[in-house]
Amino acid sequence: MSYDDRFSPEWEPLLEAAWEAWGNAYAPYSHFRVGAALAFPGGQIVAGCNVENAAYPVGLCAERGAISAAVARGLRRPGPVALVVVTEAESLTPPCGACRQVLAEFSAELLILLANRQGRVLHRLGDLLPHAFTGRHLGILD
């Protein structure tokens, strides 16, 4: 897979899955929909969308929703190799800090494509969350 180029055709199935999830987002309070899709070795794609709640702290981000769905399917190790996050915001929207931490639990080298209707940019999770605290600090995971 050649996810290193933000315009690689490899991203298209992930973009489609993320936009489909975006359409299912539940955002009646902020009206800020987010869709996310993770790619795993072997070609599996798992998507998620944000789900808000009137009690704001208990809402769920799209990225953590996708990770939860992947874990429910038994997709843990090896972790995801790529993530797409889509919104209709004018500026490209990276994962929040909590999502970055959760993503780092499963893939320190995750490639993240941020996209909207106007463009896209490619990041590495390690650049968005340098020095992440993971299981290796506890002597549990490598």
C-alpha positions in Angstrom: 0.0 0.0 0.0 1.3 3.4 -0.9 -0.4 5.7 1.5 2.7 8.0 1.5 1.2 10.2 -1.2 -2.0 12.2 -0.2 -3.3 11.7 -3.8 -2.6 8.0 -4.0 -5.5 5.9 -5.3 -5.1 3.8 -2.1 -6.9 6.6 -0.2 -10.1 6.5 -2.3 -11.8 3.6 -0.5 -11.0 5.2 2.9 -12.2 8.6 1.7 -15.5 7.1 0.5 -16.0 5.2 3.8 -15.2 8.3 5.8 -17.6 10.5 3.8 -20.3 7.8 4.2 -19.8 7.8 8.0 -19.8 11.6 8.0 -23.3 11.4 6.5 -24.4 9.3 9.5 -22.9 11.6 12.1 -25.2 12.6 15.0 -24.3 16.2 15.7 -27.6 18.0 16.6 -25.8 20.4 19.0 -22.6 21.5 17.2 -23.7 20.7 13.7 -20.1 19.8 13.2 -20.1 16.4 11.5 -16.9 14.2 11.4 -16.3 11.0 9.5 -13.3 8.7 10.0 -12.1 5.5 8.3 -9.2 3.3 9.3 -7.3 0.9 7.0 -5.8 -2.3 8.4 -3.3 -4.6 6.9 -5.1 -7.0 4.7 -7.4 -4.3 3.4 -10.1 -4.1 6.1 -11.7 -0.7 6.4 -13.5 0.4 9.6 -15.4 3.7 9.7 -16.8 5.8 12.5 -18.7 9.1 13.0 -19.1 11.5 15.8 -22.0 11.0 18.1 -23.0 13.9 20.3 -25.0 13.9 23.5 -26.9 16.6 25.4 -24.4 15.9 28.2 -21.4 17.1 26.2 -18.6 15.1 27.9 -20.1 11.8 26.9 -20.1 12.4 23.2 -17.9 10.3 21.0 -15.5 11.4 18.3 -15.4 9.7 14.9 -11.8 8.5 15.3 -12.5 6.8 18.7 -15.7 5.4 17.2 -13.8 3.8 14.4 -11.2 2.4 16.8 -13.9 1.0 19.0 -15.6 -0.7 16.0 -12.3 -2.1 14.9 -11.5 -3.6 18.3 -15.1 -5.1 18.4 -14.2 -6.8 15.1 -11.0 -8.2 16.6 -8.7 -5.8 14.8 -6.0 -4.9 17.3 -2.5 -6.1 16.2 -1.2 -5.3 13.8 -2.9 -1.9 14.2 -4.3 0.4 11.5 -1.9 1.7 8.9 -3.9 4.7 7.7 -6.7 7.0 8.9 -8.9 9.5 7.0 -10.7 12.2 8.9 -13.3 14.3 6.9 -15.3 17.4 7.7 -16.9 20.2 5.8 -15.1 22.8 7.8 -13.1 25.3 5.8 -9.9 24.3 7.5 -8.7 20.7 7.7 -9.5 19.2 11.1 -7.1 17.0 12.9 -8.0 14.5 15.6 -8.4 15.9 19.1 -5.9 15.1 21.8 -7.9 12.3 23.3 -8.3 10.7 19.9 -4.5 11.1 19.2 -3.8 9.3 22.4 -6.2 6.4 21.6 -4.8 6.1 18.1 -1.2 5.9 19.5 -2.3 2.9 21.6 -2.8 0.9 18.4 -0.4 2.5 15.8 2.4 4.9 16.6 3.3 5.2 12.9 -0.3 5.8 11.7 -0.6 7.9 8.5 -3.5 10.4 8.8 -5.1 12.1 5.8 -7.2 15.1 6.7 -9.7 16.0 4.0 -12.6 18.4 3.3 -14.3 19.4 0.0 -11.5 21.7 -0.9 -8.3 19.7 -0.2 -6.3 17.3 1.9 -3.1 17.1 3.8 -1.1 14.1 5.1 0.3 13.8 8.6 2.0 11.1 10.7 0.5 10.5 14.1 4.0 10.8 15.6 4.1 14.4 14.3 0.7 15.2 15.7 1.4 13.6 19.1 5.2 13.4 19.7 6.3 11.4 22.7 3.0 9.6 23.2 2.5 7.7 26.4 1.8 4.1 25.4 2.0 0.6 26.8 5.7 0.4 26.1 6.1 2.9 29.0 4.4 0.4 31.2 6.5 -2.5 29.9 3.4 -4.1 28.3 3.6 -3.4 24.6 6.4 -2.7 22.2 
